[in-house]
Amino acid sequence: MTFISNASHRGAQGEHLFEGHFLQNGIFIAAPKHYLHRVDYVVEWNGQLVRVNVKTLYRCRKDGSDYYAATLNTSCKGGARLYTADEIDYFGIVSLEYGHIWMVPLSAHTHQSIHWHPPQKKLRKQFNSFNWDPYLITDTSTVKQLTMDSYLTKGVDITNSVKLS
């Protein structure tokens, strides 16, 4: 019996949604056959082929605050570190709950994590808040997609580990 962590399962769902967006719109997307580099996909973007690492937002509830975050670092022998321009060009950041996909250039953010507050949160943006708006490429919330609800209706509890048999 193999167990997949919730984080790995969410990551796979995010990659599926990301890939589906490009396929549905007839935009070139390819996944490396072997995971030897830190690239999840090569995508045609703004007239060139770019290397993308997909990150799926996860929900955070801290000190009465409710927001989503993605970790923008990679694991290596010495621990976690930021990606470099030699490895990737963009982060494809996905919100499963809201159906949003952003293409964020590696150079646009220099921290190990990035936070996003959903639209219904009436939080005042701080002067140093990340500006997500220019990077939103789609709102797939109304498009046929692999959603959290489809998993819940099939009786899979995504709050814990998922069991494969």
N, C-alpha and C positions, 0 to 999 in steps of 0.2 A: 504494500500500500504506500503510495507516494503522497506527501502533503505539500501543497504550495501555499506560501504565506499570502496573507491578504494583500500586502504591498506588491508582490509579484503578480498576483491576479489583476489588481487594478492597473498595474503597468502594462500588462498584456492587453487589457481592454482599451487603454489609452492609445497604444500603438495601432490597434485594430481600427479605432475611430479615425485616427490621423491618416492611416493608409487609405481607408475607405473614402475620405474626402477627396484625395487626389485622384483615385481611380474613378470615382463618380463624375469628376469634372474633366476627365480625359487628360490629366496632367501627368507627365512622366514621373514615376516613382519606382525605385528599385531597392531591395533589401540585400545586403551582403550575404553571400552563401555561408560564410564562416564569420563568427564574431571574433575577429582578430584585432579589431580596432574599436574605437568608441562610437562608431557611426551606426545608427539604427536604420537610416534610409539615406539614399541619394535622391534628391528631388530637383526638378527643373523649376527654378524660382528666379523671377526677374531676368529671364533670358540666359541664365547660366545654371550649371549643375552645382548644387551645394550639398554639403554633408550635414545631416540633421541628427541630433540626439533627442528622442522624445521623452518628455517628462509629464507625468500625470499628477495633477493637483490632488492633495489629500486634505481632509478637513481637520482644522485645529480648533480646539476649545480651550482657551487659556485665560485665566483671570477675568472671566465674564465676557471675553471677546470671542467672536466666532468668525473665522476666516479660513481661507484655503492657502496652501503653500506647496512649493515644489523645491526639492533639493537639487541644486545645480552643480554638485560636485561629483567626482568619480572616485571609486575605490582603487587603490593600488597598494603595492607592497609596503610603502611607508605610511599608509593610512589614506584619509580622504584628501583630495586636492581639487582645485578648479580645473576645468577643461582648458586646453590651449588652442590657439588659432591653427596649430599644426594638426589638430585632431578633428575639430568640427567648425562649422560656420554658423549654424543656427541651433537654437532649441525649439523644438515643436512642443509647445505646452498645451495640454488638453485638460478641459474640465468635463468630466463625465456627467456630473449632475446638471450642468447648464448647457452642455453641448457646444462649448466654445473651443476654438483652436486658435492659437497665436503662433506666429513665426517670429521669434525674438532673436535678433543677431547676438552672437556671442559677446560682441563688444558693447552691447547695450546695458549689460548688468555685470557687476564685478563682485557680487557677494555669493556666499555659499547657498543661500536660499532666497526665494522670491515669494512675496505674499500678494494675494488677491482677495478683495472684499466683494461679495456678491452685490448686485444692484440694489436689492431690497435693504441692505444695511445702510443706514443713514450716517455713516461715519465720515467725519470731516477728513479730507486728505491732508496729510502733513506736507510741508514744503519739500521733503525729500522722498515722498512716495513715488513708487515706480509708475510711470504712465503707460498703461497697457493699451490704450486706444489705438495708436498707430500700427500695432502689431496684430490686431484681431483680423483673421482671414476668413472666418466663417462663424455663423451661429447656426449650428446644426440641430438645435433643439426641436425644430419642427420637421426635420428630415428623417426618413426611415433610417434607423441606426441601431447599433448594438447598445442597449441602454441598461441602466441599473434595474429598471422595472422588469425587464424581460428575465433577468436572473431571479428576481424575487418571486415572480409568478411561477417559475419552475421549481420553487422550493429550495433554492440554493441560498444558504446563509452566508452572505459576503462579509459579515462582520468578523468572522473567524477564519481559520484556515479552510481551504477548499480541498476536499478529498477526491483523489482520482483513483479509480480502480481498474 
